[in-house]
């Protein structure tokens, strides 16, 4: 293959295709590119990003589209472009390396220079400007300095690389620390309390991320312990986020993070992986903590957005929406006063402006991004209207503005379909649909699962990604663990023998190809994955929950459901393997602590057997008494079940319920009032 050209034209990743016309001679990550670097004795310039990344677009425009910069890159390096969403294995390794080299967190775009022989990084950064500014060197200066160091300082680089390899090995080294206990949960709650923003909600300051795993942990622990503190921290944050600009007040769905501590101005990209867990969390908050109308509203608007904008005609969910449109960040979402006033009558505008901040100064580059400023009771009193009428007028105004916004140039959409992110949204749609009684959301989740089954499930193994129905790339730990977790949620929304079979197959593949049989836990890549500098076992959460945490939690719940001791033992080994990381930073392992809670107090599992119509009163009783961690499976009489479930049989005289906690089951219950 010709090395003097750009090789991204055939890439399936929209992010890689965005760079297919660059004058840079980009390669995708492949053996041919790696071999060429070794043959030419050139360092590898590895650039990692994703299609919705604003600063990735900026660096592409400033540097990768510039002929002079491209000529320098082509002369000095073998240049490889990677979509971090398709290759999270590479991203995790080189983000970790960046933190070791730069002594600060990474991000995107990630720019890493690798030795061609063993792919060890020897210099790393994130965004580099075309000219020196804000303490960052110019990108072309970096290119020349790195290339010079590669050829003139091999011995020093070799010494640094040996230290890097040792550091990566230490980070991944098994550390047995015994089984964690409730003290770790107490410590995490104390740490989250210390970092909690009591004025605006959320964990830490600006930039402020939603952290759905941490909020879910606070909510569940507060409810379990009957402690107002953690519970109110979660609910207060959820209210503040729902009223802030991080939530799309017109179209629904959450942006990735807020640039300010008040949740007012987001970084406008919308990611599927945030919205699935947040949808499930808001549904939990609604069901478990008072059925607040605001939380139901957030669930409804978010689910509508997912089905309207993020679900492909084939059923799967797309990955993300860009922050930019027409070359400007946030342009699609912000408003001028005159444009809003022209759409509404005088009273409607006065209400809308007071509700969403248009009666104050602009908050985004001379324009207004909508966020809730005043409650409807205050507006009703001020305008002499009933609160119901205020809500009606505001809803009408939002619909008018949304219709006008739909006529704008839309942000780009990354239309690849990722197994792990789809699994997070399947779980969110199924859980919210079940708790809020919205069957359309459950059907949406079923359609996404059907897509994954048709295009991502081949010969007992998963693929990680697809586009236009064409699957590619071997799946990772997160793909298997998240999808297993989603299936357990979907089975509670409606029973399917085929889905239970798939869950069992996923658990079997997870154990066979990912488990560290010697030390416990699961590797991020399978045993037949390509060889990389290190094979990571992630236990702490990042933007998404740790795959080991979700694997342990799902195996515990599936193991108890089916009486499979091997899965329960694998989950226990995972908790033991992650104990050292839990002890080091409990608040960073809240998903794993959720699995620990499940191990310490096995979930209450209710098996209802009977015809769906006859089971409706039983489910209605349970809806009035929701409990954290409870699993409820309504199984029809004719289901083909494995032995442990088949023993919990339907009866001729009508429905029956079996209540089990861990491995202990109570006598069958024959009347719904006895639940």
ZAFI-587864 format. One line per 2 residues: their letters; for each residue x, y, z of C-alpha. Coordinates in steps of 0.1 Angstrom, whole numbers. Layout:
% residues N
a> X:Y:Z ~ ...
//
This chain:
% residues 675
xx> 0:0:0 ~ 13:35:-9
xx> 27:51:22 ~ 26:86:7
xx> -11:91:9 ~ -40:93:34
xx> -55:58:41 ~ -86:68:59
xx> -111:69:30 ~ -123:33:37
xx> -126:37:74 ~ -160:30:90
xx> -155:55:118 ~ -170:89:111
xx> -142:104:131 ~ -115:89:109
xx> -135:98:78 ~ -135:135:90
xx> -97:133:84 ~ -97:114:51
xx> -91:146:31 ~ -63:159:53
xx> -29:163:36 ~ -15:142:65
xx> -7:107:54 ~ -29:92:81
xx> -31:55:87 ~ -57:37:108
xx> -42:15:135 ~ -31:-16:116
xx> -1:-39:113 ~ 9:-23:80
xx> 14:11:96 ~ 33:-4:125
xx> 55:-24:102 ~ 63:7:81
xx> 73:26:112 ~ 98:-1:121
xx> 111:-4:85 ~ 116:34:82
xx> 129:38:117 ~ 104:66:124
xx> 85:73:156 ~ 47:69:155
xx> 25:99:159 ~ -7:86:174
xx> -36:109:175 ~ -67:98:194
xx> -101:116:194 ~ -137:112:185
xx> -162:128:162 ~ -181:150:187
xx> -149:164:202 ~ -148:202:198
xx> -110:205:204 ~ -103:176:181
xx> -120:197:154 ~ -100:228:163
xx> -67:210:161 ~ -77:193:129
xx> -85:227:113 ~ -54:245:127
xx> -28:218:121 ~ -39:186:102
xx> -55:206:74 ~ -24:229:71
xx> -2:218:42 ~ 31:229:59
xx> 23:211:92 ~ 12:180:73
xx> 44:180:53 ~ 64:181:85
xx> 43:152:100 ~ 47:131:68
xx> 85:136:67 ~ 92:128:103
xx> 66:103:115 ~ 43:75:106
xx> 9:91:115 ~ -19:70:130
xx> -54:82:137 ~ -76:64:162
xx> -113:68:172 ~ -112:63:209
xx> -148:51:208 ~ -139:22:185
xx> -106:15:203 ~ -111:21:240
xx> -83:-4:246 ~ -57:19:230
xx> -72:50:245 ~ -71:35:281
xx> -34:25:277 ~ -22:58:262
xx> -43:80:285 ~ -26:62:314
xx> 8:67:298 ~ 0:104:293
xx> -8:108:330 ~ 25:91:339
xx> 45:112:315 ~ 28:146:319
xx> 18:142:356 ~ -17:154:348
xx> -49:139:334 ~ -52:136:297
xx> -82:141:274 ~ -89:145:237
xx> -74:151:213 ~ -46:129:227
xx> -13:132:210 ~ 12:105:218
xx> 46:97:202 ~ 55:60:203
xx> 87:40:197 ~ 81:18:166
xx> 96:-14:180 ~ 75:-19:212
xx> 49:9:209 ~ 60:24:242
xx> 51:62:244 ~ 80:86:251
xx> 62:119:248 ~ 25:128:252
xx> 2:158:252 ~ -33:167:243
xx> -42:197:222 ~ -13:217:208
xx> -20:251:192 ~ -4:262:159
xx> 15:290:177 ~ 26:291:213
xx> -1:303:237 ~ -15:296:272
xx> 18:280:281 ~ 16:254:254
xx> 43:251:227 ~ 34:253:190
xx> 26:219:174 ~ 53:223:148
xx> 79:230:174 ~ 68:198:192
xx> 71:178:160 ~ 106:190:154
xx> 118:186:190 ~ 103:151:193
xx> 118:139:160 ~ 152:153:170
xx> 151:136:204 ~ 142:103:188
xx> 173:103:166 ~ 197:119:190
xx> 187:107:225 ~ 179:71:220
xx> 197:60:251 ~ 178:84:274
xx> 145:75:257 ~ 153:38:262
xx> 159:44:299 ~ 126:64:302
xx> 108:37:283 ~ 120:10:306
xx> 107:31:335 ~ 74:36:317
xx> 70:-1:311 ~ 77:-8:347
xx> 52:18:358 ~ 24:4:336
xx> 32:-31:349 ~ 29:-19:385
xx> -4:-2:378 ~ -17:-34:365
xx> 0:-57:390 ~ -24:-79:410
xx> -26:-67:446 ~ -45:-90:470
xx> -59:-70:499 ~ -86:-93:513
xx> -123:-89:508 ~ -135:-53:511
xx> -162:-46:537 ~ -188:-20:546
xx> -160:3:558 ~ -151:10:521
xx> -187:21:515 ~ -186:44:545
xx> -153:59:533 ~ -167:65:498
xx> -198:83:513 ~ -175:104:535
xx> -153:113:505 ~ -182:122:483
xx> -197:143:511 ~ -164:162:513
xx> -163:169:476 ~ -201:177:473
xx> -211:211:461 ~ -238:221:486
xx> -247:252:467 ~ -251:239:432
xx> -250:201:436 ~ -226:177:420
xx> -192:164:429 ~ -163:189:427
xx> -162:222:408 ~ -160:234:372
xx> -158:218:348 ~ -186:197:363
xx> -195:162:351 ~ -228:144:360
xx> -211:113:375 ~ -242:91:373
xx> -225:62:391 ~ -217:84:421
xx> -252:99:423 ~ -268:64:420
xx> -245:52:448 ~ -256:81:470
xx> -292:76:463 ~ -292:39:469
xx> -271:41:501 ~ -293:69:514
xx> -324:48:509 ~ -309:16:522
xx> -296:33:554 ~ -326:56:557
xx> -301:85:559 ~ -312:118:545
xx> -277:131:537 ~ -266:109:508
xx> -302:107:495 ~ -306:145:494
xx> -272:151:479 ~ -283:129:450
xx> -318:144:446 ~ -306:180:450
xx> -280:174:422 ~ -305:158:399
xx> -329:188:404 ~ -301:213:397
xx> -290:194:366 ~ -326:191:353
xx> -330:229:357 ~ -296:237:343
xx> -283:242:308 ~ -266:209:308
xx> -301:195:302 ~ -316:204:268
xx> -347:223:280 ~ -364:220:246
xx> -353:187:231 ~ -343:166:260
xx> -311:147:268 ~ -280:158:286
xx> -248:173:273 ~ -214:158:284
xx> -205:183:311 ~ -209:219:323
xx> -181:244:319 ~ -193:263:350
xx> -202:251:385 ~ -238:260:382
xx> -247:235:354 ~ -256:266:332
xx> -234:264:301 ~ -225:229:288
xx> -199:216:265 ~ -227:211:239
xx> -219:176:227 ~ -244:149:236
xx> -231:114:242 ~ -252:82:243
xx> -231:68:272 ~ -241:97:296
xx> -278:96:287 ~ -285:59:292
xx> -273:59:329 ~ -289:93:336
xx> -322:81:322 ~ -321:51:345
xx> -311:72:375 ~ -339:98:370
xx> -364:69:367 ~ -350:55:400
xx> -352:89:417 ~ -388:93:405
xx> -399:58:417 ~ -379:55:449
xx> -380:91:462 ~ -414:107:460
xx> -424:106:423 ~ -414:142:416
xx> -429:155:384 ~ -396:171:374
xx> -379:137:373 ~ -406:122:352
xx> -404:152:328 ~ -366:146:324
xx> -372:109:317 ~ -399:116:291
xx> -380:143:273 ~ -348:123:273
xx> -365:91:261 ~ -383:111:233
xx> -350:126:222 ~ -333:91:221
xx> -361:77:199 ~ -364:108:178
xx> -327:116:171 ~ -305:87:182
xx> -322:55:171 ~ -314:42:136
xx> -340:28:113 ~ -324:-6:118
xx> -329:-3:156 ~ -295:4:171
xx> -286:37:189 ~ -262:62:173
xx> -232:73:194 ~ -232:111:197
xx> -241:146:185 ~ -214:172:179
xx> -211:203:200 ~ -206:224:168
xx> -228:233:139 ~ -219:257:111
xx> -184:259:126 ~ -196:273:160
xx> -199:255:193 ~ -235:256:206
xx> -249:275:176 ~ -278:250:172
xx> -289:255:209 ~ -287:292:217
xx> -312:320:211 ~ -316:357:204
xx> -343:374:223 ~ -359:388:191
xx> -362:354:176 ~ -380:340:207
xx> -403:371:210 ~ -413:367:173
xx> -426:331:180 ~ -447:339:211
xx> -474:363:222 ~ -466:389:248
xx> -477:369:278 ~ -461:337:265
xx> -428:356:259 ~ -429:372:294
xx> -435:338:310 ~ -408:321:289
xx> -382:348:293 ~ -386:348:331
xx> -386:310:333 ~ -355:305:312
xx> -334:336:318 ~ -340:357:287
xx> -350:386:310 ~ -314:387:322
xx> -280:393:305 ~ -269:369:278
xx> -249:339:291 ~ -232:325:260
xx> -212:348:236 ~ -239:375:234
xx> -268:351:231 ~ -290:330:255
xx> -287:294:264 ~ -319:282:282
xx> -318:272:319 ~ -345:274:345
xx> -344:306:366 ~ -378:308:383
xx> -404:282:394 ~ -439:281:379
xx> -455:290:413 ~ -436:323:413
xx> -446:330:377 ~ -482:322:383
xx> -484:346:413 ~ -466:374:393
xx> -489:371:363 ~ -521:363:381
xx> -525:329:365 ~ -531:294:378
xx> -499:273:380 ~ -515:247:356
xx> -520:275:330 ~ -484:286:334
xx> -472:251:328 ~ -495:248:297
xx> -482:280:282 ~ -446:271:289
xx> -450:237:273 ~ -466:253:242
xx> -437:278:240 ~ -411:250:242
xx> -429:231:214 ~ -428:262:192
xx> -392:269:199 ~ -383:232:193
xx> -401:233:160 ~ -381:264:149
xx> -349:249:161 ~ -354:218:140
xx> -351:241:109 ~ -315:251:118
xx> -284:233:105 ~ -281:204:128
xx> -249:193:146 ~ -231:163:131
xx> -242:129:143 ~ -218:100:148
xx> -238:71:133 ~ -216:42:144
xx> -233:19:168 ~ -213:7:198
xx> -222:-24:217 ~ -213:-10:252
xx> -230:24:247 ~ -261:7:232
xx> -262:-16:262 ~ -262:14:286
xx> -291:29:267 ~ -310:-4:265
xx> -308:-6:302 ~ -319:30:307
xx> -348:27:283 ~ -359:-7:298
xx> -356:5:334 ~ -374:38:328
xx> -400:22:307 ~ -408:-4:334
xx> -408:21:363 ~ -428:48:345
xx> -451:24:326 ~ -440:35:291
xx> -441:5:268 ~ -428:25:238
xx> -395:29:256 ~ -393:-8:263
xx> -400:-15:226 ~ -372:9:217
xx> -348:-11:239 ~ -360:-43:223
xx> -353:-29:188 ~ -318:-19:198
xx> -311:-54:213 ~ -325:-70:181
xx> -300:-49:161 ~ -271:-60:183
xx> -281:-96:181 ~ -283:-95:143
xx> -252:-75:136 ~ -229:-77:167
xx> -233:-113:178 ~ -214:-138:157
xx> -206:-174:167 ~ -209:-169:204
xx> -188:-137:205 ~ -196:-100:203
xx> -183:-73:180 ~ -177:-39:194
xx> -189:-16:166 ~ -209:-13:134
xx> -220:12:109 ~ -248:7:84
xx> -253:-28:97 ~ -217:-39:91
xx> -200:-51:123 ~ -163:-49:131
xx> -137:-51:159 ~ -136:-77:186
xx> -156:-66:217 ~ -142:-55:250
xx> -150:-63:286 ~ -175:-33:287
xx> -194:-47:258 ~ -200:-81:275
xx> -206:-68:310 ~ -229:-39:300
xx> -250:-60:277 ~ -254:-87:303
xx> -265:-60:328 ~ -289:-46:302
xx> -304:-80:295 ~ -312:-85:333
xx> -330:-52:332 ~ -349:-60:300
xx> -360:-94:313 ~ -377:-75:342
xx> -395:-52:318 ~ -409:-83:299
xx> -398:-119:299 ~ -380:-135:269
xx> -365:-170:269 ~ -342:-159:241
xx> -328:-131:261 ~ -321:-153:291
xx> -303:-177:268 ~ -282:-148:254
xx> -274:-136:290 ~ -261:-171:298
xx> -240:-172:267 ~ -226:-137:275
xx> -217:-148:310 ~ -200:-179:296
xx> -180:-160:271 ~ -170:-134:297
xx> -156:-161:320 ~ -139:-180:292
xx> -121:-151:274 ~ -117:-122:299
xx> -113:-136:334 ~ -79:-135:352
xx> -82:-170:365 ~ -52:-167:387
xx> -58:-134:404 ~ -95:-127:399
xx> -112:-99:379 ~ -115:-94:342
xx> -91:-80:316 ~ -104:-52:293
xx> -94:-73:263 ~ -100:-109:254
xx> -74:-136:255 ~ -73:-137:217
xx> -70:-99:213 ~ -40:-84:195
xx> -10:-80:218 ~ -6:-45:232
xx> 20:-30:256 ~ -2:-39:286
xx> -34:-58:293 ~ -54:-37:317
xx> -79:-48:344 ~ -99:-16:351
xx> -116:-14:385 ~ -123:23:389
xx> -149:43:371 ~ -142:69:345
xx> -168:85:323 ~ -185:51:323
xx> -187:25:351 ~ -158:1:354
xx> -163:-31:334 ~ -152:-52:363
xx> -178:-36:385 ~ -207:-42:361
xx> -194:-78:354 ~ -193:-86:391
xx> -228:-71:398 ~ -244:-88:368
xx> -228:-122:376 ~ -240:-119:412
xx> -276:-112:401 ~ -276:-138:373
xx> -259:-163:395 ~ -285:-159:423
xx> -313:-160:397 ~ -301:-193:381
xx> -283:-209:410 ~ -249:-208:392
xx> -222:-210:419 ~ -194:-205:394
xx> -206:-170:385 ~ -210:-161:422
xx> -175:-172:429 ~ -161:-152:399
xx> -179:-121:412 ~ -163:-126:446
xx> -129:-131:431 ~ -134:-98:412
xx> -142:-79:444 ~ -111:-93:461
xx> -90:-84:431 ~ -103:-48:432
xx> -100:-44:470 ~ -67:-26:468
xx> -80:0:443 ~ -111:4:464
xx> -90:11:495 ~ -68:36:476
xx> -97:57:463 ~ -132:45:474
xx> -151:74:458 ~ -136:65:424
xx> -150:29:426 ~ -187:35:433
xx> -198:10:407 ~ -176:-17:423
xx> -189:-7:457 ~ -224:-12:443
xx> -214:-48:434 ~ -199:-51:469
xx> -233:-41:483 ~ -249:-68:463
xx> -224:-93:476 ~ -228:-82:512
xx> -266:-81:510 ~ -278:-103:481
xx> -307:-87:463 ~ -343:-96:470
xx> -355:-115:439 ~ -391:-120:432
xx> -402:-146:406 ~ -438:-142:396
xx> -453:-171:376 ~ -486:-168:358
xx> -504:-153:327 ~ -494:-117:321
xx> -530:-104:327 ~ -533:-123:360
xx> -500:-109:372 ~ -509:-73:367
xx> -524:-68:403 ~ -492:-84:417
xx> -470:-60:399 ~ -492:-31:409
xx> -486:-40:446 ~ -449:-41:441
xx> -449:-7:423 ~ -464:8:455
xx> -434:-5:476 ~ -403:0:455
xx> -370:-11:471 ~ -334:-5:461
xx> -318:-36:445 ~ -349:-56:442
xx> -353:-78:410 ~ -388:-88:398
xx> -392:-112:369 ~ -427:-120:357
xx> -425:-153:338 ~ -454:-168:318
xx> -463:-205:324 ~ -450:-218:291
xx> -415:-204:294 ~ -386:-228:287
xx> -364:-224:318 ~ -332:-238:332
xx> -336:-260:363 ~ -333:-234:390
xx> -361:-213:375 ~ -382:-242:362
xx> -385:-254:399 ~ -404:-221:406
xx> -434:-233:386 ~ -467:-218:379
xx> -497:-234:395 ~ -530:-244:381
xx> -551:-223:405 ~ -536:-190:395
xx> -504:-169:399 ~ -478:-176:424
xx> -447:-156:437 ~ -414:-169:450
xx> -393:-145:471 ~ -356:-153:473
xx> -327:-135:490 ~ -294:-148:478
xx> -296:-186:480 ~ -325:-187:504
xx> -361:-188:492 ~ -394:-183:512
xx> -424:-206:508 ~ -445:-197:477
xx> -469:-167:480 ~ -504:-173:465
xx> -520:-139:471 ~ -508:-104:460
xx> -517:-88:493 ~ -492:-111:511
x> -463:-95:491
//
